[in-house]
Every structure is written in structure tokens, then in C-alpha cells.
Amino acid sequence: MFQPPSPEPIRFAYWVPNVSGGLVISRIPQRTSWDAAYNRRLAQIAEEAGFDYALTQIRFTAGYGAEYQHESVAFSHALLAATTRLKVIAALLPGPWNPTLAAKQIATISQLSEGRIAINVVSGWFSGEFRAIGEPWLDHDERYRRSEEFIRALRGIWTQDDFTFRGDFYRYANYTLKPKPAEPQPEIFQGGSSRAARDMAARVSDWYFTNGNTPEGIRAQVEDVRAKAAANARRVRIGVNAFVIARDTEAEARAVLQEIIDHADPEAVKAFGHEVKNAGRASPEGEGNWAKSSFEDLVQYNDGFKTNLIGTPDQIAERIVALKEVGVDLALLAFLHFQEEVQYFGEQVIPRVRALEAVRDAAAARPAAA
Ligand SMILES: Cc1cc2nc3c(=O)[nH]c(=O)nc-3n(C[C@H](O)[C@H](O)[C@H](O)COP(=O)(O)O)c2cc1C
């Protein structure tokens, strides 16, 4: 079912480097830091550059490069306190979090930040992490069943008094949370691309985040999520991951990509690939994130090279608009040297995207020739 692209401007989010090692499994030197001072400054640069959202990550243990990991909710609050417009998306992992604590934490941060907090409900890919912290590792589709109940419970607690819910994972009896979140209600993002993930997005999420891919590779997912959401009388927006290498010439950008891959840590990349493919094995249709990832793809945690935002500002702007044409609402971006590259992206790429969008809007508004 074809649905036209959104007339709204495409939004931009960046991955918060709140874990060490950046967003690539590579020993290439990076000027990115996971510490608080670097990240506060980065958030200020990003909102100045025209970014709408920052996405924090949740990791409880090291693995495949992420030796140190700041916790996502507390870190998100620090970024909100350092900014005035940026929305910050805090990652929540059902299991370690239950909806009671999550609803209370996020409602308080929403009050403190005048509604600028959002959440990303992640369902888990790292079985070793679950084992290390004594959390049961559920089958793939069970993890999504729990995430869906988690979201239903959160929404109920945030919007109703005397909330009552009887699920398989969570139960509430006449529970009233006060204060509730400030308006607008926190947006609910979700990370994951399998059939279970798409079905859950269509039923309960506001946003569906998927791994990097080409416009053609994304089209089928977008159409599936949108059609299922429409059948539930809902609209779900789509965010796609990309690793950006924007340089004055395409050759420079390609050389940086090659350098990242040449410095990849082969053992860590292979072990990461094994872990993520294993995590999706119980997903019956085999279409989850990483199902078709090559060694080179896996050097970036979420297949961000596949989206090919690698080249000159003009090339990248055109590719972003091509993503929008297949229904993408938000580009979620990672960089090698975050502060400098977020600023360059804001100066060189976002204005080009806005100019291309304006040309398309004008063409769409013109009456068709007789
Ligand atoms: C944009 C995005 C962000 C994610 N962030 C996290 C995270 O912070 N922590 C985590 O454990 N998993 C994270 N994940 C992993 C997902 O929750 C999920 O486990 C994974 O994508 C596999 O899902 P699938 O089998 O449905 O494709 C993220 C995924 C995406 C696409």
C-alpha cells in the first residue's frame, strides 16, 4: 500500500555517546568521549545545529568495545539540564526496569524538563548481559510480548487514575501516579525490526527505529508498519539509523570509511555478529536487525554504513531526501568525531536538506499541467 511521504520536515537525532568506544567497533582514533562534560557540550552544539532529538543508550556490561557505560535515564536528565530545546530519548530495557519505576522516573524528568523527555523501549540483544545481572533471557518473541505490556502499562499509568491492568508480566490495581508527566506526553520510541517488533510498533509505539539500510531496503518495512498501524487506526513514525561521514570530497569520506573498517577489531566484530544473530534466532521469519549483515556492516553497531550517508554534503542531503520519499520521518545519526561533525552537519547538510524539501514542497503545491 503506497502512502505519500510526510509533508513535515525530516527530523534529526544523534546517538549520545554515553558508552565508551564511540559507535564503531574499531580501534581508529576517535576524538569522541563518553564523559559528561563532552556530552553536555555536544548536546548544546546539536540543538544549535538543528537537531531535534538525542538518543541515549542502555548497556549494563562491557562487550564489543563499550567498556564504560553511563546509565541512560540519569544521563538523559543531565543533557536536558544543559539544553533548552533538544528532546532527549532515554533507553529503557524491560526486565531491569519495570513500568512502575520507569513511569515515576520519566514523569518526574518530564516535569523537570517541561516535557522534553522521550523514551526508547529496547527489548534486548545481549544474552551475556542478562546472565551477568541475573535477569532471565526470554525467547525473542516473548521479549517483545513483555515490551508491549511494558508500554501499555506505562501509557495507562501516565494517562489514567485508578489504573488497573492484568498482564502476564505486569499487574496494577487502582494505581494512581501523581504527578503525571507534563504535556506533551513523553513520546514512545522502540528499537528493533523483526516481525514481532513491527507488530508491536503498529499496536503501541509512536516511533519505530530500525537499523541502517538503503531506501529500497527500508521501503518494505515502512509499508508494513504503516499498513498495520493504519489497521489499528494509528500512525507510527519511522526513524532510520545512519553513520554519517560528511567531507568536502567523496574521496575523503570513502577513505575515512575504509580506515574505520581497516582498524576494526575482527574478534570483537565477529563475536558481536554471533551474539546479535543468535539473539534474533527465535524470531521465526529471520528479518530482525542484523539478519543479513556482513562483517563490514557489523563494524557499526546498527548497520549504519548501509544507509550510505557517506560523501559530500550535497550527496548526503540528496540521500536523506530519498529516505524521506520512502516514508522515513527521522534520521538517527552517529559520527566518528561527534562534536566537530555534528556542527559540520548542521552547517553543511541540514540547510541543503531543507532547500531540497522546499523545492519538493513547491512542486507538490503547483497544480498539475492541463
Ligand atoms: C535505534 C536503536 C537503538 C537501540 N538501542 C539499544 C540500547 O540502548 N540498548 C540495547 O540493549 N538495545 C538497543 N537496541 C536493540 C533493540 O532493542 C533490539 O534488541 C534489536 O534491535 C533486535 O531487535 P529485532 O530482533 O526485533 O530486530 C536498539 C536498536 C535500535 C534499532
The ligand as an SDF file (V2000), in Angstrom:
LIG
                    3D

 31 33  0  0  0  0  0  0  0  0999 V2000
   17.8940    2.7120   17.1990 C   0  0  0  0  0  0  0  0  0  0  0  0
   18.0880    1.5330   18.0880 C   0  0  0  0  0  0  0  0  0  0  0  0
   18.5470    1.7440   19.3880 C   0  0  0  0  0  0  0  0  0  0  0  0
   18.7700    0.6730   20.2430 C   0  0  0  0  0  0  0  0  0  0  0  0
   19.2570    0.9130   21.4930 N   0  0  0  0  0  0  0  0  0  0  0  0
   19.5280   -0.1280   22.3220 C   0  0  0  0  0  0  0  0  0  0  0  0
   20.0730    0.0990   23.6150 C   0  0  0  0  0  0  0  0  0  0  0  0
   20.3560    1.2290   24.0180 O   0  0  0  0  0  0  0  0  0  0  0  0
   20.3180   -0.9800   24.4010 N   0  0  0  0  0  0  0  0  0  0  0  0
   20.0280   -2.2520   23.9910 C   0  0  0  0  0  0  0  0  0  0  0  0
   20.2650   -3.1770   24.7520 O   0  0  0  0  0  0  0  0  0  0  0  0
   19.4910   -2.4910   22.7670 N   0  0  0  0  0  0  0  0  0  0  0  0
   19.2450   -1.4680   21.9290 C   0  0  0  0  0  0  0  0  0  0  0  0
   18.7020   -1.7130   20.6770 N   0  0  0  0  0  0  0  0  0  0  0  0
   18.4170   -3.1160   20.2790 C   0  0  0  0  0  0  0  0  0  0  0  0
   16.9290   -3.4340   20.1540 C   0  0  0  0  0  0  0  0  0  0  0  0
   16.2150   -3.2120   21.3210 O   0  0  0  0  0  0  0  0  0  0  0  0
   16.6910   -4.8840   19.7250 C   0  0  0  0  0  0  0  0  0  0  0  0
   17.1140   -5.7620   20.7100 O   0  0  0  0  0  0  0  0  0  0  0  0
   17.4260   -5.2210   18.4620 C   0  0  0  0  0  0  0  0  0  0  0  0
   17.2550   -4.1990   17.5180 O   0  0  0  0  0  0  0  0  0  0  0  0
   16.9580   -6.5460   17.8590 C   0  0  0  0  0  0  0  0  0  0  0  0
   15.6090   -6.4980   17.6100 O   0  0  0  0  0  0  0  0  0  0  0  0
   14.8910   -7.3130   16.4440 P   0  0  0  0  0  0  0  0  0  0  0  0
   15.2260   -8.7390   16.6390 O   0  0  0  0  0  0  0  0  0  0  0  0
   13.4400   -7.0110   16.6400 O   0  0  0  0  0  0  0  0  0  0  0  0
   15.3510   -6.7340   15.1530 O   0  0  0  0  0  0  0  0  0  0  0  0
   18.4830   -0.6490   19.7930 C   0  0  0  0  0  0  0  0  0  0  0  0
   18.0270   -0.8460   18.4900 C   0  0  0  0  0  0  0  0  0  0  0  0
   17.8280    0.2160   17.6320 C   0  0  0  0  0  0  0  0  0  0  0  0
   17.3510   -0.0420   16.2240 C   0  0  0  0  0  0  0  0  0  0  0  0
  1  2  1  0
  2  3  1  0
  2 30  2  0
  3  4  2  0
  4  5  1  0
  4 28  1  0
  5  6  2  0
  6  7  1  0
  6 13  1  0
  7  8  2  0
  7  9  1  0
  9 10  1  0
 10 11  2  0
 10 12  1  0
 12 13  2  0
 13 14  1  0
 14 15  1  0
 14 28  1  0
 15 16  1  0
 16 17  1  0
 16 18  1  0
 18 19  1  0
 18 20  1  0
 20 21  1  0
 20 22  1  0
 22 23  1  0
 23 24  1  0
 24 25  2  0
 24 26  1  0
 24 27  1  0
 28 29  2  0
 29 30  1  0
 30 31  1  0
M  END
$$$$
